[in-house]
Amino acid sequence: MPLGDGGRANVIVTDRSHGDLAIGASGVESRRRQIVDAPWTWLRQVHGRTVVEVRHPGDRAGSEADAAWTTGCDAPVAVQVADCAPVALLSPAGLVGVAHAGWRGLVSGVVEATIDAMRSAGGTELVAVLGPCIRPSAYEFGESALARVEHRLGPTVRSTTDRGTPALDVPAAVEAALGQRGVPLVAVLGGCTAAEATRRWSHRARSDAERQAMVAWIDCSGEEGEP
């Protein structure tokens, strides 16, 4: 996305070809640098709604939070996922953010909290990008938890698995959360983590310990990043 000051907001979603981006994985720092060559702000994710502001490259790295945003040049902000939804938020005013949206985070309002934080900093015109996450065909879900998500985000979150059992529709839940703040979803990068076994890791489907990442940053040179 071009920014008003001549820079560009970039988003990359990694896959197996980029290697394991899980926190603590051997060689993870080197793999991060091969994707975006700058200190990353990565998060110790706890399925909550805490959002951190990143002021320079690597700022707040290791924070206990589930979302981060920045206006800084070359300051990558990232979330790690294996089934939860990674969501990027971009503003032409020169802000980028990412949120880790599992079902608990969606219930707690992590998407809305990230939007609110970025709007308070001047990102009034926001758009969203959704990364790969588990889809309802593979996400059997207990009724009590499903009712909590439905109460928070509405009936569109209900679906069924390919076996006909109750399921949570994570992309629909993300869209509902975005809709509560009037933010359009403009792109979907990737499909179902459970179904794309040769490309994505999935904790739910295969008990994978590895993680893919969504990383967003502002390139003030105006050069577009390559996935």
C-alpha positions as CSV (number, residue, x, y, z in Angstrom):
1,M,0.0,0.0,0.0
2,P,1.5,3.4,-1.0
3,L,1.6,5.9,1.9
4,G,1.1,9.6,1.8
5,D,4.7,10.4,2.6
6,G,6.0,8.3,-0.4
7,G,6.7,5.2,1.6
8,R,5.0,1.8,1.3
9,A,3.3,-0.5,3.8
10,N,4.2,-4.1,3.2
11,V,2.8,-7.4,4.4
12,I,4.3,-10.9,4.1
13,V,2.8,-14.2,5.3
14,T,5.4,-16.9,5.5
15,D,5.0,-20.6,4.8
16,R,7.1,-23.7,5.2
17,S,9.6,-22.6,2.6
18,H,10.6,-19.8,4.9
19,G,11.2,-22.2,7.8
20,D,10.0,-22.3,11.4
21,L,9.2,-18.8,12.8
22,A,8.2,-20.1,16.3
23,I,9.7,-18.2,19.2
24,G,12.8,-20.0,20.4
25,A,13.2,-22.1,17.4
26,S,16.8,-22.8,16.4
27,G,18.0,-20.2,13.9
28,V,14.8,-18.2,14.0
29,E,16.6,-14.8,14.1
30,S,18.5,-15.6,10.9
31,R,15.2,-16.7,9.2
32,R,13.5,-13.5,10.2
33,R,16.4,-11.4,8.8
34,Q,16.2,-13.3,5.5
35,I,12.5,-12.3,5.2
36,V,12.8,-8.7,6.3
37,D,16.4,-7.5,7.1
38,A,15.7,-5.5,10.2
39,P,15.1,-6.2,13.9
40,W,11.6,-7.7,14.3
41,T,9.1,-6.9,17.1
42,W,7.8,-10.4,17.9
43,L,5.4,-11.0,20.7
44,R,4.8,-13.5,23.5
45,Q,1.2,-14.2,22.6
46,V,-1.3,-15.0,25.3
47,H,-4.7,-14.9,23.5
48,G,-5.6,-11.5,25.0
49,R,-6.2,-8.0,23.8
50,T,-3.0,-6.1,24.7
51,V,-1.6,-3.9,21.9
52,V,1.9,-2.4,22.0
53,E,3.2,0.6,20.1
54,V,6.6,0.1,18.4
55,R,8.7,3.2,18.0
56,H,11.8,1.8,16.3
57,P,13.1,-1.5,14.9
58,G,13.0,-4.2,17.5
59,D,11.2,-2.1,20.1
60,R,9.1,-4.0,22.5
61,A,10.3,-7.4,21.1
62,G,9.2,-10.2,23.4
63,S,6.4,-8.2,25.0
64,E,3.5,-10.2,26.4
65,A,0.8,-9.0,23.9
66,D,-1.2,-10.1,20.9
67,A,-0.9,-7.1,18.7
68,A,1.5,-4.4,17.7
69,W,1.5,-1.3,15.5
70,T,4.0,1.2,14.3
71,T,4.6,4.4,12.3
72,G,8.4,3.8,12.2
73,C,10.4,3.1,9.1
74,D,11.8,-0.4,8.7
75,A,10.3,-1.6,12.0
76,P,8.8,-5.0,11.3
77,V,5.9,-6.0,13.6
78,A,5.0,-9.7,13.5
79,V,2.7,-12.4,14.9
80,Q,3.3,-16.2,14.8
81,V,0.4,-18.6,14.0
82,A,-0.4,-22.2,13.3
83,D,-4.2,-22.0,13.1
84,C,-5.2,-18.7,14.7
85,A,-5.8,-15.8,12.3
86,P,-3.1,-13.3,11.6
87,V,-4.6,-9.9,10.7
88,A,-2.7,-6.9,9.3
89,L,-4.1,-3.4,9.5
90,L,-2.8,-0.7,7.2
91,S,-3.4,3.0,7.0
92,P,-2.4,5.4,4.1
93,A,-1.6,7.9,6.9
94,G,1.5,5.8,7.6
95,L,0.6,3.2,10.2
96,V,0.8,-0.6,10.0
97,G,-0.2,-3.2,12.6
98,V,-0.7,-6.9,13.2
99,A,-2.9,-8.9,15.5
100,H,-3.0,-12.5,16.6
101,A,-6.7,-13.5,16.6
102,G,-7.5,-16.9,18.0
103,W,-11.0,-17.5,19.3
104,R,-10.1,-16.2,22.8
105,G,-8.5,-13.1,21.4
106,L,-11.6,-12.5,19.2
107,V,-13.9,-12.8,22.2
108,S,-11.6,-10.4,24.2
109,G,-11.6,-7.9,21.4
110,V,-8.0,-7.9,20.1
111,V,-8.9,-6.8,16.6
112,E,-11.0,-3.9,17.9
113,A,-8.3,-2.9,20.4
114,T,-5.7,-2.8,17.6
115,I,-8.0,-0.6,15.4
116,D,-8.7,1.7,18.3
117,A,-5.0,2.1,19.1
118,M,-4.1,2.9,15.5
119,R,-7.0,5.3,15.1
120,S,-6.0,7.2,18.2
121,A,-2.6,7.7,16.5
122,G,-4.1,9.1,13.3
123,G,-4.9,6.0,11.3
124,T,-8.5,6.9,10.7
125,E,-8.6,5.2,7.2
126,L,-7.8,1.5,7.9
127,V,-8.0,-1.6,5.7
128,A,-7.4,-5.2,6.8
129,V,-5.6,-8.2,5.4
130,L,-6.3,-11.7,6.6
131,G,-3.6,-14.4,6.6
132,P,-4.0,-18.2,6.5
133,C,-5.9,-19.8,9.4
134,I,-7.9,-22.9,10.1
135,R,-11.2,-23.0,8.3
136,P,-14.6,-24.3,9.6
137,S,-14.4,-27.5,7.6
138,A,-11.5,-28.6,9.9
139,Y,-12.4,-26.7,13.1
140,E,-14.8,-28.7,15.2
141,F,-15.8,-26.5,18.2
142,G,-17.5,-27.1,21.5
143,E,-21.0,-25.6,21.9
144,S,-20.2,-23.6,25.1
145,A,-17.2,-21.8,23.5
146,L,-19.0,-21.4,20.2
147,A,-21.9,-19.7,22.1
148,R,-19.4,-17.2,23.6
149,V,-18.0,-16.3,20.2
150,E,-21.5,-16.0,18.8
151,H,-22.6,-13.8,21.7
152,R,-19.7,-11.5,21.0
153,L,-19.6,-11.4,17.2
154,G,-22.9,-12.7,15.9
155,P,-24.4,-15.8,14.2
156,T,-22.1,-15.7,11.1
157,V,-19.3,-17.3,13.2
158,R,-21.3,-20.6,13.3
159,S,-20.6,-23.2,10.7
160,T,-20.1,-27.0,10.4
161,T,-17.1,-29.2,9.7
162,D,-16.9,-31.5,6.7
163,R,-18.4,-34.2,9.0
164,G,-21.4,-32.0,9.8
165,T,-20.4,-31.2,13.4
166,P,-20.5,-27.7,14.9
167,A,-17.6,-25.5,13.8
168,L,-16.2,-22.0,14.3
169,D,-15.7,-19.9,11.2
170,V,-12.6,-17.9,12.1
171,P,-12.5,-15.8,9.0
172,A,-16.2,-14.9,9.5
173,A,-15.4,-14.0,13.2
174,V,-12.5,-11.7,12.0
175,E,-14.8,-10.0,9.5
176,A,-17.4,-9.5,12.2
177,A,-14.8,-7.9,14.5
178,L,-13.6,-5.7,11.7
179,G,-17.2,-4.8,10.9
180,Q,-17.8,-3.6,14.4
181,R,-15.3,-0.9,13.7
182,G,-16.1,-0.3,10.1
183,V,-12.9,-1.6,8.7
184,P,-13.0,-3.4,5.3
185,L,-11.2,-6.7,4.6
186,V,-9.4,-6.0,1.3
187,A,-7.3,-9.2,0.9
188,V,-7.0,-12.8,2.1
189,L,-3.5,-14.2,1.8
190,G,-3.7,-18.0,2.1
191,G,-6.3,-20.6,2.8
192,C,-6.8,-23.3,5.5
193,T,-3.8,-24.2,7.6
194,A,-5.3,-27.7,8.2
195,A,-5.9,-28.4,4.5
196,E,-2.7,-26.9,3.1
197,A,-0.5,-29.6,4.7
198,T,2.4,-29.1,2.3
199,R,2.6,-25.4,2.7
200,R,1.3,-24.5,6.2
201,W,1.8,-25.7,9.7
202,S,-1.3,-26.6,11.8
203,H,-1.4,-27.3,15.5
204,R,-5.0,-28.5,15.4
205,A,-4.7,-30.8,12.4
206,R,-1.2,-32.2,12.8
207,S,0.0,-31.0,16.3
208,D,2.8,-29.0,14.6
209,A,5.1,-27.2,16.9
210,E,6.3,-24.9,14.1
211,R,4.8,-21.6,13.2
212,Q,4.4,-19.4,10.2
213,A,4.3,-15.6,10.7
214,M,2.7,-12.5,9.4
215,V,5.0,-9.5,9.3
216,A,4.2,-6.0,8.3
217,W,6.5,-3.0,8.0
218,I,6.8,0.5,6.5
219,D,9.5,0.8,3.8
220,C,10.3,4.4,3.6
221,S,12.4,3.9,0.5
222,G,9.1,3.1,-1.3
223,E,10.4,-0.3,-2.5
224,E,7.8,-3.1,-2.3
225,G,8.7,-6.2,-0.3
226,E,8.7,-9.6,-1.9
227,P,7.0,-12.6,-0.2
